[in-house]
Amino acid sequence: MDKMELTFVNVGYGEAILLECPDDACAGGVFIALIDGGGAEQTEYTGETGRIPLADYLAQRGVEHIDLAVSTHIHEDHLSGMLPALRRTPPRTFWHTLPDDLWRGMTPLDPALAQCLSARKFRQALEDYHTLCGELADAGCTLTTVRAGERIPLCAGLTAYILAPSTARERVLEERLRALYTEPDTAKLDQADVSMNNFSIVLLLEYGDTRILLPGDTNAAGYHDIDSALRAHLFKLGHHGQRDSVTPALLDEVSPAHAVCCASSDRRYNSAEPTLLHDLAARGVECWFSDCPPRFDGTTPPPHHALTFTIGMHGDITAQYV
């Protein structure tokens, strides 16, 4: 391997990203990172588009070590699939945005508090997050709370910049979750759920001269307190490509050559929104998909387990469905 590979696993409606970067100092000569893990509900992995749970994909690929795992935020479709995957292969380091004492105090919430599907999924994600942090700590993994403004070298030629959430946003999320677990009620659970997307870790990766923007589920409103340059060669759309994920001004600022949309094949919740996909095409941006939703012109990607980008250090990027 002489170039970095960035793979978006087909986990249906969700996100799981595998990063592999050449580095002789790492096991097997490759630095391996995992960013989110998709969901864990087996009903998500049906149909004929090639969907596959992250743990199964990593096993098929023969991934034997993980140097870094990142949980961008606590939602079932991003976090819960990490639990079985990281049980099999615990990472050396785990990034999240919450302090150590908070997850340790997250006792199970009464199921009766979750009065809609979204709340039920969120309650499950909170339990999975608590379990995941505990198991990783027991396995000797270093749990690290990352902060906006940090520049973190990952391996030879690859650097991560933490663009968000801001310190103020991290504090708000911490306060909301502490309030939820101190005096649990439905309103607090719902408030934490609906606001969670814009508490996502926003990563900017630099591999040589190549820039990759990975905003978790942050929608367009979540960028207002980022003062760093957002220009990137590869842009993973936030919030599954729903209409609120970007504005025309944001697209112009990022100005990507490639965009990735992690929408499910059924375009659940109006993901892979056709007007947005048309805006990308009008700007000459090549749009790729982790699953197989219809493009704005009605065509669909071929069935696949994953979408893999091969990335050079000077902006050279190629992609294929595998």
N, C-alpha and C positions, 0 to 999 in steps of 0.2 A: 504494500500500500504506500503510494507516494503522494496521495491527495487525501483530503478529508472527505468523509462520507456523512451525510445527514439524511436519516431515514425517517419518514413519517409512516408509522405502522397503521394499517387499516383497522381501526378499532370502532368503526361505525361513527355514531355521534359521540365524539370524544377526541382526545389528543394523546398521543404517545410518540415521543421523538427520541431516536437513538442517534448519538453522535460518536463517530469513530475517527480519531485523528492520529496520524503516525507520530510516534515518539519513542525512541530507543530506551528511554529511562523508565517506561511503563511495562507492565507485564505483557509479554507477547509482542512488544514493540508498538502497542496501540493504546492510546488514552481513550477510555470509553465513558460516556456520560449518558444519562437517561433524564429526559425532561418530561415529566408527567407520565401517566400510565394508562390512560383510557379508563373505562368503567369495568365493573366486575359482574354485571348482570348477564347471565348466559343468554337471555332472550335477545341481547344486542348482537350476538354472533350467529345470526341466521341469515338465510338468503343466499344468493349466488354471486355476490360481489367480491368475495375473497376475504371478508372480515375475519380477524383472528385475535384472540386475547394476547396481550403483550407477553405474558409468561410463556405461552406456547410459541410465539414468534422467536423469543430469545433462545428457547430450547432448540428450535429448529436451526437457528443460526449458529448454535454452539457457543454462545456468549458465556464465558467462564469467569469473567471478573467485571466489576463496574467500579470505576474510580469515583464518580460523582453522580448523585441522583438529586433532582430538583423538583420540588413540589411548588408549582407556581401559585396555586390557591386551592382552597378546600371545597371542591365540588366533585360529586361522584364520578362524572365522566372524564375527569382529569386525574383523580387521586386513587380511587378504589382499586383500579387494576394494578397499581404499584405494589399493593400488599402481597399478592401471590408471587409477583415477579421478584420482589426484593427479599422475600422469604427464601427463595431458591438461591439468589445471588446477592447477599448484602453488600452495599457499596461502602467504600472507605469513608466518604463524606456525604452528608445530606444537607441540602440548603432548603430553608423555609424562612418565614418572616416573623414567627412568633417566639417569645421567650420560653426558655426551658420549663419554668415552673407552671406555665399555663397548660401545656398539654398534659403534664403530670396530674393536674387537678380536674381533668375533663371526665367526670363520672357519667355513666350512661344517662341519656335524657329519656323521659317518659315518652313512649311511642304516641300517646294521645295528643302530645303537643303538635305533632306533624299532621295537619289537616288537609293537605293537598299533596299531589305526587311530587312536586318540586321540593316541598318541605320534607317529605319522607326520604327522598334521595339525599337531601342535605344532612339530615340527621344521621343517615348511614355513613355519609362521608366523614362527619365529625368523629363517629366511633372508629372508623377505619384509620383516620389520622392519628387518633390517640393510640390505637393498637400498633400502627406502623412505627411511630416514634419510640414507643416502649420496646418493641422488638429490635429496632435498629440500635438503640442504646445498649440493650443487653448483648447484642452481637459485637459491640466494640466500635460501632460506627461513630464518627464525629458529627454531631448535629450542630449546624451553624446557622445563626440568624443573620441573613445578609441585609445590607442597608443600601439605599439609593446613594449613588455617588462613588461606590466602591469600584475599583479596577482590580480584577483578579486574574493573574496569569494562570492558565489551566495546564498547558503543556507547550511543547516546542511550537512557536509560531501562532498560538491560539490564546486570545485574551477575552475575558468576559467583562462587560460593563453592566452594572446594576443601575438601570434607569428609573425604576419604580418598584414598589410604591414608595412615596416620600416618607420621611420620618413621621410627619403629621398623620399621613394615612395609616401607617403601621400602628400608631398610637390609637387611632380611632377603632381599627379592627380589634386590637387587644382589648380596649375598653368594652366594646360590644360583646365580645365573647366572654369576658369576665362577668359582665352583667347577666348574660344568658345562663351561665353556670352557677351564679350566686343565687338568683331568683328566677328559675326557668319559667317562661310562658311562651305562648304561641306567637305573640307579636314580636318578641325579641328574636325568636328563631327565624321568623319570616324576614325581619329587617336584615339580619346577618346574611341570610340566603340571597336576597335580591341585590344586596350591595357588594357581594363577595367578588364579582368579576373584576371590578375596578380596584381591588386590592391585590391583583395579580402581580407577581414578579415579572417585570419587563426586562428582557435580556437583549443586549446588543453584543454579538460575537464578532470579533475581528480575527480573521485568519489571513495573515499577511495584509494585503490591501483589500481583501474581500470582506464585506460587511453583511451581517445576517441579523435581522430584527425579529425577535420572538416575543410577542407581547402577552402570552397566555390568553386569557379571555377579556383583556382590557378592550373596551369599546372606545369610540372616538372621544367621548367625554373624559376618559381617563388619562389623556395625554397632556392636559392643560398645565400640570405642574412639572413637566419634564422640560428642562432647559438645554438638554444636549442635542446635538445634530442627529436627526433620525434617518438620514439618507442611507439606503441599504441596497445591495444587489439582489438580495433574496428577502422577501417579506412574508411572514406567516400572518395571515389576516386574523385579527382578534375576533372573539365571539362567533366563530364558525361562519364568518362571512355573512352574518345578518346585516340588515340595512344600516344599523347603528354602529357597525364595526369601524367604519372609516368615513371620512368626508372627502370630497374632491380636493380640498386644500391639503388634507393629510396625505392623500395619495401623491399629490404633486411634491410635497416635502420629502417623502420617502423616496419617490421616483425609482421604484424597483424595476429590474429586468424580468424577475420571476416573482410570482405570488403563489402561495399555497393556501388552499381553503380546506379546513378540516370539517366538512359538512357530511352528514350521512346521505346515503343514496336516496332516501325518501325526502330529503330536504326538510327534515323536521324543524319546527319552530321558524320556518321561513329562512333557514340557512341557505348558503350559496344563492343569495338573493340575485335574481336575474339582472336588475338594473346595475347593481354593483359589479357583476361580472362583465356587463357591457362597458361600464366605465373603465375597467381594467383593459379590455380589448381595445377600446378607443385610444388608450394611451400607449398601445404597443406592448403591454405587459403580458407575458406568457403565464397563464393561470393553470395550476396543477391542483389535483385533489387527492386527499388521503383515502376517500371512499369513491363512490361512483354516482354523484348527483348529476342531473342534466346540466350541461352548459347552457349559456344564454341562447345559443343557436339550436338547442334541442338535442345535440349529440351527447354521448356519455363516454367517460373513460372506459378502457377495458377492465374486466375484473382483475383484481390484484391483491396480494397480501400487503404490499408496501409500495411507497414511492420513495426512490432513493436519488439524492443529488450527489454528484461527484464534484468536489469544489477545489479549485486551485487557489493559489495565494495571490493571484493578480486579477480577480474578477471573472475568471473562466469557470463556467458552471454548465454541467450537463445533467439531464434528468431522465429517469426511466421508471416505468411501472414494472414491478417484479412480483 
